[in-house]
Amino acid sequence: KKFTLMDNAAVHNACQTKEFFQENNITLLDHPACSLDLNPIENIWGWMAREVYKNGHQFQTVDALREAIFNTWSNVPTSLLETLASNMPKRLFKVMNKNGGATHY
């Protein structure tokens, strides 16, 4: 049996899309459109926010904040990206086991 996770995006709710999954015996598991469990970019945004504001750093101008954000984005550790990518199978498995429900990610 095949499973796939679907959010509420319009393209995923189209009749042709639903028919395709039904014809191919694919069970759909619903999950929220903004599921943090299946959206590792949220982990990167969190890491970036902690980096930009570490040690209570405050910015005097929008330009200074913008520069800090771009510098931080340019320096996202490869190890963080690799960890997030390698954890995706576990995330998918846990969400499927919870029928699309939230996990600890």
C-alpha angles and dihedrals in degrees: 000000000000125000132193132179119234132191125199096267112141093239090057092052095052115122093238091053092050091047091051092054093045093049090049094048093243116157114218121220114199122222134166116280090241099041108168088200091065100032109073092177085079088064089052092049089052092049090048093050090052091049096046093049100033116142088020092290113182126193125226096202139028088238091057091050091046091051091049091050093049092046091050092047089052090053103048102143115250087222090062091051091047092049093049092048094047091049094056096090089053091047092050092047093050093047090049090050089053091048091244095319127136122281133191093274 
